[in-house]
Every structure is written in C-alpha cells, then in structure tokens.
Amino acid sequence: MSTISAPGTDVPPAETPDYPMTRAAGCPFDPPPALHTRQTEAPISRVRLWNGTTPWLVTRYEDVRALLADPRIGSDSTHPHYPHQSPAAKERRRQSRTFITMDDPEHARLRRMVTAAFSIKHVEALRPAIQKIVDDLIDAMLAGPRPVDLVQAFALPVPSLVICALLGVPYADHDFFQTNSRILVRSTTTPEQARAATQLLLDYLDRLIGDKLTHPTDDLLSTLAERVRAGEISRHEAASMGILLLIAGHETTANMIALGTLALLRHPDQLARVSASDDPKPIASAVEELLRYLTIVHSGRRRVAREDIEIGGVTIRAGEGVVLANDIGNRDPAAFPDPDRLDVDRNPRHHVAFGFGVHQCLGQPLARVELQVVYSTLYRRIPTLRLAVGLDQIPFKHDGTVYGVYELPVTW
C-alpha cells in the first residue's frame, strides 16, 4: 500500500499532469483520453491544479461513489486545501458561500429550507406547466425563421422560465442573470470579474428578498424571506442561496438540452428510438443514459479529506484535496458495459452525474422532469430536426465549469 506524507510536505513527481485535461479533437462527447488512461493505470493519483496544488484524482466509478458517500470526505470550501476549480470559483465561494460547499450540520440545516420545493411530488405537479412552456417555445420556433440557434430559442428559455416561476424571479430579467451566470461558470473568468458578477447578483436577489418580505407570494424566495423574518438565516445567506438555485436551475439543464440534442443528432439510430416512443419509461431511460454519457459537470466533484482514508491501495491523508471525476466514473466499464456507446435503452439510473450521498444534486427531480418533457416533445414535433452547420463549426464550452455548447444552429 502506498502512502504519502502530510499536506504540503511531499514533492509530487514531475509527471503529475495538469487538471482538467483536454478532450480529443473530434470527440466532443467523450472525456479526455488521459482520464481513460488514469482510470486503467493509476485510478487514484495526483494531478496539478491551476494554483500548483496537487490533490488526488479519483477515476473509478466504485471509488467515486464510495467517497461521495463517505462522511470522512468534506465539502467545506473554506478549508485551506479545498481544490477550487479556478481563481474565479474561489472568489465566488468566498463572497457567496452556500450549503453545497458546507459540511453538516450547517449543510443539512440550510438545505432543508429548500428541499420541499424540489421533491418528486412537487416537481411532478409542475409537469403540465413545463409541457406548456416547451410547446409554446416550439410553436414560436416553427413560426420563425430558419436556421435557428436552439440554445437561445429553446434550450436556455425552458429551464429559465421554470426556475423563475419556482423561485419568484421575473423572467423579464433573464438577460441580466444569464449574462452574469455565464461569467461565473467560465473557468477563464478572473477573480475581479467573478467578484463583480457575484455582487450584482447578490444585490439583485437581496432586492427580491426585500420585496418578498413585504409582499410574499407562493414561491421559493418568499419561503426564504420568511426564514429571514424568523431569524433563521440572514438576508445575505438567503440571497446567496437564491443565486445558487437560479444559476444551477437554468445553466445545467440548458446545457443538457442542447448537448443532448446534439448527441442524438449525431447518433440517429438512438434519436429514432427516442422520437418514436410515446411511453414515458423509455424516455426516462434515455434521459438517464444521456446524463451518464455526457456528464456535463466535467471538472469533478471537489472535496477535502476530514480523516485518513485508505482506498484503492492509496492512503488519502486528512486535510488533502480530492477531485472525484464523475465524468470518467460514468464511463467505467466495470459499472457500465461498453460505456463509450450511447444506448438509450441502457437505463443507468445508478450513474453519478448528479453526484451521490448527502451532497447529491438537490434539483435532480426537476432536471429529470424537464429533460423528459423536452426529449419526448422536441423530436416528435420536429421530426426532421437537423444541424444547420458541421460539427466542427459548433463552439463547445471547453472553458466552462459546466460542459455544453454556446450555440447550436439547427433547421428542419
């Protein structure tokens, strides 16, 4: 069994690779080849981040899932060895920290305040409203000019309209919050840019919280405002939580809609299976497979060891940073036979695209319903949907903390 010394005292080998790694040219749906190599040859090994730190990278599905569920692994972003994704991400978390980068009991206390709004029962009740949003946007596309950018005309408005209604945020302000969200989810954003965008969003959500304190309505921001009134959280905490829910509520699903559509268009046999079905079970299976296959949170789940942990023949010492690479974990042949093949009949519900354990994605029931409605409707209503440009002309979000495409020109 190999061990290493305390944080900061060991000298990593010169061949420690930089992380994140680069995808292969012409293979935009697949994780970087170097991750496959790591998974096979060194499944738990060191990588080098932007600031020179060398956390552990965990690449096998079994290990990723085990550590995500391990209480000895923490999510506290204030820890000095927390492996931040970028300088901008570090600044944003300093300025607007939320429960996803906290440990229990604070994590559980704050998360419970918003859990009910994302319960399966509550989200299923939203399905007719989501269906109407999807149908209305498709109607507008069909009545408009061609080609059209599916991102701006459809993929981005669907989850934005849904999360705005759920939170109580005016959709008329979507240009403002989408612009600042894009700044915050780019890995190339500077700390100064992140600080400015975060402050604009904090001020915006604080004003909305203030409005809800005096004029509450039936929405999640009003629920948070009531928590403020009761003295359970501060307005800054409520505004920070609002930013998290607003950004996560539209950025991730928007990228899954667009990138999932592109993946299906590039795999017409799989698209045919999706578009031909009016049974919700195969559609739900297709959603799970696309989540596994694409894993758009592609820079790993970031954690810190709270105690020494022995796993996979390695001892991770207390205080060391850990990056759990769920994208390559979802391509592990030990968990998913023929993992690099898109198979919408696979139904890999045990994937880790939403994480696992106490910190798994709060909004996954909502994302699933949105994607089920989109994938069961878009290709059925526009059966001749096709790309309007070549794959080499599509700008992918290699610089994003969430993977996707900036534009997706389509026609029919």
C-alpha positions as CSV (number, residue, x, y, z in Angstrom):
1,M,0.0,0.0,0.0
2,S,1.4,3.4,-0.9
3,T,1.2,6.3,1.5
4,I,2.2,10.0,1.3
5,S,3.2,12.5,3.9
6,A,1.2,15.3,5.4
7,P,-0.3,18.0,3.1
8,G,2.3,20.3,1.6
9,T,5.4,18.2,2.6
10,D,5.6,15.7,-0.2
11,V,7.1,16.6,-3.6
12,P,4.9,15.3,-6.4
13,P,6.6,13.6,-9.3
14,A,7.4,15.8,-12.3
15,E,5.0,13.9,-14.5
16,T,1.9,14.9,-12.4
17,P,-0.5,16.0,-15.1
18,D,-2.5,19.2,-15.2
19,Y,-6.2,19.0,-14.5
20,P,-8.7,19.5,-16.1
21,M,-7.4,17.5,-19.1
22,T,-8.1,18.1,-22.8
23,R,-10.7,16.3,-24.8
24,A,-9.6,14.6,-28.1
25,A,-10.2,16.6,-31.3
26,G,-13.3,15.4,-33.0
27,C,-14.6,13.6,-29.9
28,P,-16.6,16.3,-28.1
29,F,-18.9,13.9,-26.2
30,D,-16.1,11.8,-24.6
31,P,-14.0,12.6,-21.6
32,P,-10.3,13.3,-22.2
33,P,-8.3,10.2,-23.3
34,A,-5.8,10.9,-20.4
35,L,-8.7,10.2,-18.0
36,H,-9.2,6.8,-19.5
37,T,-5.5,6.1,-19.1
38,R,-5.6,7.2,-15.4
39,Q,-8.7,5.0,-14.8
40,T,-6.9,2.0,-16.1
41,E,-3.3,2.6,-14.9
42,A,-3.5,4.9,-11.9
43,P,-7.1,5.2,-10.8
44,I,-6.2,7.2,-7.7
45,S,-3.3,9.5,-8.4
46,R,-2.1,13.1,-8.2
47,V,-3.0,15.9,-10.6
48,R,-1.9,19.5,-10.6
49,L,-4.5,22.4,-10.5
50,W,-4.3,26.0,-11.6
51,N,-2.6,27.1,-8.4
52,G,0.0,24.4,-8.3
53,T,-1.7,22.3,-5.7
54,T,-1.7,18.5,-6.2
55,P,-5.0,16.9,-4.9
56,W,-5.9,13.3,-5.5
57,L,-7.9,12.5,-8.7
58,V,-10.3,9.5,-8.3
59,T,-11.4,8.0,-11.5
60,R,-13.1,4.6,-10.9
61,Y,-16.9,4.5,-10.5
62,E,-16.8,2.3,-7.4
63,D,-14.3,4.6,-5.7
64,V,-16.0,7.8,-6.7
65,R,-19.4,6.6,-5.4
66,A,-17.8,5.3,-2.2
67,L,-16.0,8.5,-1.4
68,L,-19.1,10.7,-2.3
69,A,-21.0,8.8,0.4
70,D,-18.1,8.7,2.9
71,P,-18.6,11.0,5.9
72,R,-14.8,11.3,6.2
73,I,-14.9,13.4,3.0
74,G,-15.9,17.0,3.4
75,S,-17.2,19.8,1.1
76,D,-16.0,22.8,3.2
77,S,-14.7,25.3,0.7
78,T,-13.0,27.4,3.4
79,H,-10.5,24.6,4.1
80,P,-7.0,25.7,3.1
81,H,-6.6,22.6,0.9
82,Y,-10.0,22.7,-0.8
83,P,-9.3,22.1,-4.5
84,H,-11.1,25.1,-6.1
85,Q,-11.9,24.8,-9.8
86,S,-10.4,28.2,-10.7
87,P,-9.5,31.6,-9.2
88,A,-12.9,32.8,-10.0
89,A,-14.6,29.9,-8.3
90,K,-12.6,30.5,-5.2
91,E,-13.6,34.2,-5.1
92,R,-17.2,33.4,-5.8
93,R,-17.3,31.0,-2.9
94,R,-15.6,33.4,-0.6
95,Q,-18.2,36.1,-1.4
96,S,-21.3,34.0,-1.7
97,R,-21.0,30.6,0.1
98,T,-23.9,28.2,0.1
99,F,-24.8,24.8,1.5
100,I,-23.2,22.8,-1.3
101,T,-19.7,23.8,0.0
102,M,-20.5,23.3,3.6
103,D,-20.5,20.2,5.9
104,D,-23.1,19.0,8.2
105,P,-24.8,20.2,10.4
106,E,-24.8,23.6,8.6
107,H,-25.2,21.9,5.2
108,A,-28.2,19.9,6.3
109,R,-29.8,22.9,8.2
110,L,-29.7,25.2,5.1
111,R,-30.5,22.5,2.5
112,R,-33.7,21.5,4.4
113,M,-35.0,25.0,3.9
114,V,-35.5,24.5,0.2
115,T,-35.8,20.7,-0.1
116,A,-39.6,20.6,-0.3
117,A,-39.7,22.7,-3.5
118,F,-37.6,20.1,-5.3
119,S,-39.4,17.0,-4.0
120,I,-40.5,14.5,-6.6
121,K,-44.2,15.1,-5.7
122,H,-43.9,18.9,-6.0
123,V,-41.9,18.7,-9.3
124,E,-44.3,16.2,-10.9
125,A,-47.1,18.7,-10.2
126,L,-45.2,21.1,-12.4
127,R,-45.1,18.7,-15.4
128,P,-48.1,20.2,-17.2
129,A,-46.7,23.8,-16.8
130,I,-43.3,22.6,-18.1
131,Q,-45.1,20.9,-21.0
132,K,-46.8,24.2,-21.9
133,I,-43.5,26.1,-21.8
134,V,-41.9,23.5,-24.1
135,D,-44.8,23.5,-26.6
136,D,-45.1,27.3,-26.7
137,L,-41.3,27.6,-27.4
138,I,-41.6,25.0,-30.2
139,D,-44.6,26.8,-31.6
140,A,-42.5,30.0,-31.8
141,M,-39.6,28.2,-33.4
142,L,-41.8,26.6,-36.0
143,A,-43.4,30.0,-36.8
144,G,-40.0,31.8,-37.1
145,P,-37.1,31.9,-39.5
146,R,-34.6,29.1,-40.1
147,P,-32.0,28.2,-39.2
148,V,-32.3,29.0,-35.5
149,D,-29.9,28.8,-32.6
150,L,-31.5,26.1,-30.4
151,V,-29.7,27.4,-27.3
152,Q,-31.2,30.8,-27.4
153,A,-34.6,29.9,-28.9
154,F,-35.3,26.8,-26.7
155,A,-32.6,25.2,-24.5
156,L,-32.0,28.3,-22.4
157,P,-35.6,29.6,-22.1
158,V,-37.1,26.3,-21.0
159,P,-35.3,25.9,-17.6
160,S,-35.0,29.7,-17.1
161,L,-38.8,30.1,-17.3
162,V,-39.3,27.1,-15.0
163,I,-36.8,28.2,-12.3
164,C,-38.0,31.8,-12.5
165,A,-41.6,30.6,-11.8
166,L,-40.4,28.3,-9.0
167,L,-38.2,31.0,-7.3
168,G,-40.4,34.0,-7.9
169,V,-37.8,35.8,-10.2
170,P,-39.1,38.0,-13.0
171,Y,-38.3,36.2,-16.3
172,A,-38.1,39.7,-17.9
173,D,-34.7,40.0,-16.1
174,H,-33.3,36.9,-17.8
175,D,-30.7,38.8,-19.9
176,F,-29.3,40.2,-16.7
177,F,-29.0,37.0,-14.7
178,Q,-28.0,34.8,-17.7
179,T,-25.2,37.2,-18.6
180,N,-23.8,37.2,-15.1
181,S,-24.3,33.5,-14.7
182,R,-22.2,32.9,-17.8
183,I,-19.4,34.9,-16.3
184,L,-19.4,32.8,-13.1
185,V,-19.4,29.4,-14.8
186,R,-16.4,30.2,-17.1
187,S,-13.1,28.8,-15.9
188,T,-11.3,31.7,-17.6
189,T,-13.1,34.3,-15.6
190,T,-10.8,36.5,-13.5
191,P,-11.4,36.9,-9.7
192,E,-12.3,40.6,-10.3
193,Q,-14.9,39.6,-12.9
194,A,-16.3,37.0,-10.6
195,R,-16.5,39.4,-7.7
196,A,-18.3,42.0,-9.8
197,A,-20.8,39.5,-11.3
198,T,-21.5,37.9,-7.9
199,Q,-22.1,41.3,-6.3
200,L,-24.6,42.3,-9.0
201,L,-26.5,39.0,-8.5
202,L,-26.3,39.4,-4.7
203,D,-27.7,42.9,-4.9
204,Y,-30.4,41.7,-7.3
205,L,-31.5,38.7,-5.1
206,D,-31.4,40.9,-2.0
207,R,-33.8,43.3,-3.5
208,L,-36.1,40.5,-4.4
209,I,-35.9,39.0,-0.9
210,G,-36.8,42.5,0.4
211,D,-39.8,42.6,-1.9
212,K,-40.9,39.2,-0.7
213,L,-40.6,40.3,3.0
214,T,-43.3,42.9,2.4
215,H,-45.3,41.2,-0.4
216,P,-44.9,37.4,-0.1
217,T,-46.2,35.2,-2.8
218,D,-46.3,31.4,-3.4
219,D,-42.6,30.9,-4.4
220,L,-39.3,29.8,-3.0
221,L,-37.9,33.3,-2.5
222,S,-40.9,34.1,-0.3
223,T,-40.1,30.9,1.7
224,L,-36.5,32.1,2.2
225,A,-37.8,35.6,3.1
226,E,-39.9,34.0,5.8
227,R,-36.8,32.3,7.1
228,V,-35.1,35.7,7.2
229,R,-38.1,37.1,9.1
230,A,-37.9,34.3,11.6
231,G,-34.2,35.0,12.2
232,E,-33.1,31.5,10.9
233,I,-30.9,33.0,8.1
234,S,-29.5,36.4,7.2
235,R,-30.6,38.2,4.0
236,H,-27.1,37.6,2.6
237,E,-27.5,33.9,3.2
238,A,-30.9,34.0,1.5
239,A,-29.6,35.9,-1.4
240,S,-26.6,33.6,-1.8
241,M,-29.0,30.6,-1.8
242,G,-31.1,32.4,-4.4
243,I,-28.0,32.8,-6.7
244,L,-27.2,29.1,-6.3
245,L,-30.7,28.0,-7.2
246,L,-31.1,30.5,-10.0
247,I,-27.8,29.6,-11.7
248,A,-28.0,25.8,-11.1
249,G,-31.6,25.8,-12.1
250,H,-31.0,27.0,-15.6
251,E,-27.4,26.6,-16.6
252,T,-27.1,22.8,-16.1
253,T,-30.4,21.8,-17.7
254,A,-30.0,24.2,-20.6
255,N,-26.6,22.6,-21.4
256,M,-28.1,19.1,-21.2
257,I,-31.0,20.1,-23.6
258,A,-28.6,21.4,-26.2
259,L,-25.8,18.9,-25.8
260,G,-28.2,16.0,-25.5
261,T,-29.9,17.1,-28.7
262,L,-26.6,17.3,-30.5
263,A,-25.6,13.9,-29.2
264,L,-28.8,12.4,-30.5
265,L,-28.5,14.1,-33.9
266,R,-25.0,12.6,-34.2
267,H,-26.5,9.2,-33.3
268,P,-29.6,8.9,-35.5
269,D,-30.4,5.4,-34.5
270,Q,-30.7,6.5,-30.9
271,L,-32.7,9.6,-31.9
272,A,-35.1,7.4,-33.8
273,R,-35.7,5.3,-30.7
274,V,-36.4,8.4,-28.6
275,S,-38.6,10.2,-31.1
276,A,-40.7,7.0,-31.9
277,S,-41.7,6.4,-28.3
278,D,-44.7,7.8,-26.5
279,D,-44.1,5.7,-23.5
280,P,-42.6,7.6,-20.5
281,K,-40.4,4.7,-19.4
282,P,-38.2,4.6,-22.5
283,I,-38.0,8.4,-22.4
284,A,-36.9,8.3,-18.7
285,S,-34.3,5.7,-19.7
286,A,-33.0,7.9,-22.5
287,V,-32.7,10.8,-20.0
288,E,-30.6,8.7,-17.6
289,E,-28.3,7.5,-20.4
290,L,-27.7,11.0,-21.8
291,L,-26.9,12.2,-18.3
292,R,-24.4,9.4,-17.9
293,Y,-22.9,9.6,-21.3
294,L,-22.5,13.4,-21.3
295,T,-21.9,14.1,-17.6
296,I,-21.8,17.9,-18.1
297,V,-20.3,18.6,-14.7
298,H,-17.0,17.7,-16.2
299,S,-14.4,19.0,-13.8
300,G,-15.1,16.7,-10.9
301,R,-16.7,16.9,-7.5
302,R,-14.4,18.8,-5.2
303,R,-13.8,17.6,-1.7
304,V,-11.3,17.5,1.3
305,A,-10.4,14.5,3.4
306,R,-11.5,15.1,7.0
307,E,-9.7,11.9,8.2
308,D,-7.2,9.5,6.8
309,I,-8.9,7.2,4.2
310,E,-7.5,4.1,2.7
311,I,-9.0,3.3,-0.7
312,G,-7.8,1.6,-3.8
313,G,-4.4,0.9,-2.4
314,V,-3.8,4.5,-1.5
315,T,-3.9,6.4,1.8
316,I,-5.5,9.8,1.4
317,R,-4.4,11.9,4.4
318,A,-6.6,14.1,6.5
319,G,-6.6,17.6,5.0
320,E,-5.7,16.6,1.4
321,G,-7.8,17.8,-1.5
322,V,-9.7,15.2,-3.6
323,V,-11.3,15.5,-7.0
324,L,-13.9,12.9,-7.8
325,A,-14.0,12.6,-11.6
326,N,-17.7,11.6,-12.1
327,D,-17.4,12.1,-15.9
328,I,-14.9,9.2,-16.3
329,G,-16.5,7.3,-13.5
330,N,-19.7,7.2,-15.6
331,R,-17.5,5.7,-18.4
332,D,-16.1,2.9,-16.2
333,P,-16.6,-0.5,-17.9
334,A,-16.8,-2.1,-14.5
335,A,-20.1,-0.3,-13.9
336,F,-21.4,0.2,-17.4
337,P,-20.7,-2.4,-20.1
338,D,-19.4,-0.8,-23.4
339,P,-19.5,2.6,-21.6
340,D,-18.4,4.8,-24.6
341,R,-21.5,3.7,-26.6
342,L,-24.7,5.8,-26.3
343,D,-27.5,3.4,-25.7
344,V,-30.8,5.0,-24.7
345,D,-32.2,1.5,-23.7
346,R,-29.5,1.1,-21.0
347,N,-31.3,2.9,-18.1
348,P,-28.2,3.5,-16.0
349,R,-30.0,5.0,-13.0
350,H,-27.0,4.3,-10.8
351,H,-24.9,6.9,-12.6
352,V,-23.1,9.7,-10.7
353,A,-23.9,12.6,-13.0
354,F,-25.8,14.2,-10.1
355,G,-23.2,13.2,-7.5
356,F,-24.1,10.8,-4.7
357,G,-24.5,10.9,-0.9
358,V,-25.7,13.8,1.2
359,H,-24.5,16.4,-1.3
360,Q,-26.1,14.9,-4.4
361,C,-27.8,17.5,-6.6
362,L,-30.9,19.0,-4.9
363,G,-32.6,19.8,-8.2
364,Q,-32.2,16.4,-9.9
365,P,-36.0,15.7,-9.8
366,L,-36.7,19.0,-11.5
367,A,-33.9,18.4,-14.1
368,R,-35.3,14.9,-14.9
369,V,-38.8,16.1,-15.5
370,E,-37.7,19.0,-17.7
371,L,-35.5,16.7,-19.8
372,Q,-38.2,14.0,-20.0
373,V,-40.7,16.6,-21.3
374,V,-38.1,18.1,-23.7
375,Y,-36.8,14.8,-25.1
376,S,-40.4,13.4,-25.5
377,T,-41.7,16.5,-27.3
378,L,-39.0,18.3,-29.4
379,Y,-38.1,15.4,-31.8
380,R,-41.7,14.2,-32.1
381,R,-42.9,17.7,-33.0
382,I,-39.9,18.5,-35.3
383,P,-39.1,15.0,-36.7
384,T,-36.8,16.5,-39.4
385,L,-34.7,18.5,-37.0
386,R,-31.1,18.6,-38.1
387,L,-27.8,20.5,-37.7
388,A,-27.5,23.6,-39.9
389,V,-23.7,23.6,-39.7
390,G,-20.9,21.0,-39.5
391,L,-19.8,19.6,-36.1
392,D,-16.5,21.4,-36.5
393,Q,-18.4,24.8,-36.5
394,I,-20.1,24.2,-33.2
395,P,-18.5,26.1,-30.3
396,F,-18.2,23.8,-27.3
397,K,-17.8,25.0,-23.7
398,H,-14.4,23.6,-23.1
399,D,-13.8,26.7,-20.8
400,G,-16.9,26.1,-18.8
401,T,-17.3,24.5,-15.4
402,V,-20.5,23.0,-16.9
403,Y,-20.0,21.5,-20.4
404,G,-22.2,22.2,-23.3
405,V,-22.3,24.3,-26.5
406,Y,-22.5,28.1,-26.8
407,E,-24.6,27.8,-30.0
408,L,-26.5,25.0,-31.8
409,P,-27.7,26.1,-35.2
410,V,-30.5,23.8,-36.4
411,T,-33.1,23.7,-39.1
412,W,-35.8,21.3,-40.4
